[in-house]
């Protein structure tokens, strides 16, 4: 049964599409310079998208369909003499949750008030760091659910409500991003991805949706992230610092009924530049778990060291390969083991490797890519094959899959085995 | 040292000429090294910077058209040496606001540094590609057509001199690295503008031409404002038109850094 709100959302999206598309198409046509729309001080763009996907395995905690949505994105952008204004929002109807949503992706003002200063305030997407789909010092919110169900990779980045100040000098550049109220990840809650529930010591999903007690007060529960960086002969050196909370639940309450986001401080550094015929990168971060500095508290994540090294190179015509090695080291591991009552323990070291292969064909209109995570210590794998074809400048079709397997049901990717899915998408951009 | 040929045709707007320079070709024919060197200097390193709006129309054999539109900013680091490019995409919609930044190095031991900014993810990526003989944004122009091919990569031979043109044959020193056998460039004797390039495959068969279809004088500089690549093998064709061409706009060095990659300067947006 489909709830009326979904139908309403579908109707709204369809109506908006009907209203917007002709105008948008006009705007994107060749003689747009003359059109009325292009003379407005606002650039109007966006897309309409249909995306459908199914699980390949039976998952008793989740629906068979993994994604089933119609999405309309409207992107308004205006550059005025004093600054830029941006608004980007998605309306979508989702048949998996049977709800309609409005997801405001961006709503911000950008200013260049001084020769050496940029300023952006409002809802925005923030990214930094050197990893490819691995994040150490990028502690801006991620949307793991979108990532695993086959939405466009763009949706891996969830927006932040923040103010970002950037200062530039010959000596170095500094970014400070202040988020007045904690923006957590859109983490795996069981709502549409089944997961390993350690309290129940089994897989769980809609029967055990994770409830959280999150830091939620404006200005008191804030996050601040900084990056000091410099380009030395095109080798990009950066230092990072973050003060906030574990972005996905990193512990639970004493009663074990709610997941919590304990305090987290991160200090790290990265370097990226050309190495041989390709690009190399290295990054590390110290994760200081503020609420469990000793590592004795079984209910809160221990501190960690995280290391990453990567290399990407073109290995054939329009064929590139990227490899990464990532290591997560739990600190105070002995105390963690002693504090655990029962259940499978985490390893002290989690090793993870990734390989990305991207091949462009048919005048670069067809892109075939495969991104694979493989952990030799967890003995699990996550593969992301994707084929994307640009039918025309406006129309794109794609198909892909999210494939999980592993030897154990409690490891990072192994727990998602039953969520293995395939999807197809069609997007009309204007 | 860097060549001109392709680059000059492609980045037609960067074709400022020695306005007052009396061409010395009339009486006697200079040697080929002088011609290519002069064409290189004339075509590529006059004016300290420039900007233009570029519209690329790619037409497949079947007649299907694809459009690319971008604004391009160029600045020379040293005359006759390194250059920087800032490319801001306007069309098609799926690459809108994407930015492509190149620090071109003339030192043969050093690959160009290239970055790509993806606005949806706010992601600054380093591009690992080192093969310059691959297509630029899916067109019939190759990356090397955009960034320029080093003079040192080929040997040059003046094969024909007519009333208007010098025709120079260029043979790659390292044939393994390129898909062509050789190419001829026809250079205007007065202006040193390359007006036509013809690429021959390893068997000596013509398979690709690049022509300067329209040349205008802008701020005193003869400028190729339309060039056309025809691929005779695939039947595909790419037209590139330049508009809003301006030279010596005093672009700041900082434009070619991460700051502006993440948020394009006004010069690139308009």
Contacts between the chains, C-beta under 8 A, distances in Angstrom:
chain1	res1	chain2	res2	distance
A	28	B	91	7.3
A	28	B	93	6.4
A	30	B	67	7.3
A	45	B	93	5.8
A	45	B	96	6.3
A	47	B	93	7.3
A	79	B	266	7.7
A	79	B	269	6.3
A	84	B	263	7.9
A	110	B	263	6.4
A	112	B	263	7.9
A	118	B	259	6.9
A	118	B	263	6.5
A	124	B	122	7.6
A	125	B	120	7.3
A	125	B	121	6.7
A	125	B	122	4.5
A	126	B	122	5.9
A	127	B	121	5.8
A	127	B	122	4.2
A	127	B	123	5.0
A	127	B	124	7.8
A	128	B	124	8.0
A	152	B	120	8.0
A	153	B	121	7.2
A	154	B	120	4.0
A	154	B	121	5.7
A	156	B	121	7.5
A	157	B	120	7.9
A	157	B	121	5.4
A	157	B	122	6.9
A	166	B	259	7.0
A	168	B	254	7.1
A	168	B	259	5.7
A	173	B	258	7.6
A	173	B	259	7.1
A	229	B	258	7.8
A	231	B	257	6.7
A	231	B	258	7.0
A	234	B	103	6.4
A	234	B	113	4.5
A	236	B	258	7.8
A	272	B	126	6.2
A	273	B	126	7.8
A	274	B	111	6.0
A	274	B	113	6.7
A	274	B	126	7.8
A	277	B	111	7.0
A	277	B	130	4.8
A	278	B	128	4.5
A	278	B	130	7.1
A	279	B	126	4.4
A	279	B	127	7.5
A	279	B	128	4.6
A	281	B	126	7.9
A	312	B	126	7.8
A	312	B	128	4.0
A	313	B	128	5.2
A	313	B	130	7.4
A	314	B	128	5.7
A	314	B	129	4.5
A	314	B	130	5.5
A	314	B	131	5.5
A	317	B	131	6.7
A	317	B	134	6.1
A	318	B	134	5.6
A	318	B	135	7.5
A	320	B	128	5.6
A	320	B	129	6.5
A	322	B	128	7.2
A	363	B	58	7.2
A	363	B	60	7.6
A	363	B	135	6.5
A	363	B	138	4.5
A	363	B	139	7.9
A	363	B	236	7.3
A	364	B	135	6.0
A	364	B	137	7.2
A	364	B	138	3.7
A	365	B	66	7.8
A	365	B	138	6.2
A	390	B	94	7.4
A	392	B	64	7.6
A	392	B	66	7.2
A	393	B	66	5.4
A	393	B	67	5.7
A	393	B	91	7.1
A	393	B	92	3.7
A	393	B	93	7.3
A	393	B	94	8.0
A	394	B	92	6.8
A	394	B	93	6.5
A	396	B	94	6.5
A	427	B	94	8.0
A	429	B	92	7.3
A	429	B	93	3.8
A	429	B	94	5.1
A	430	B	93	5.7
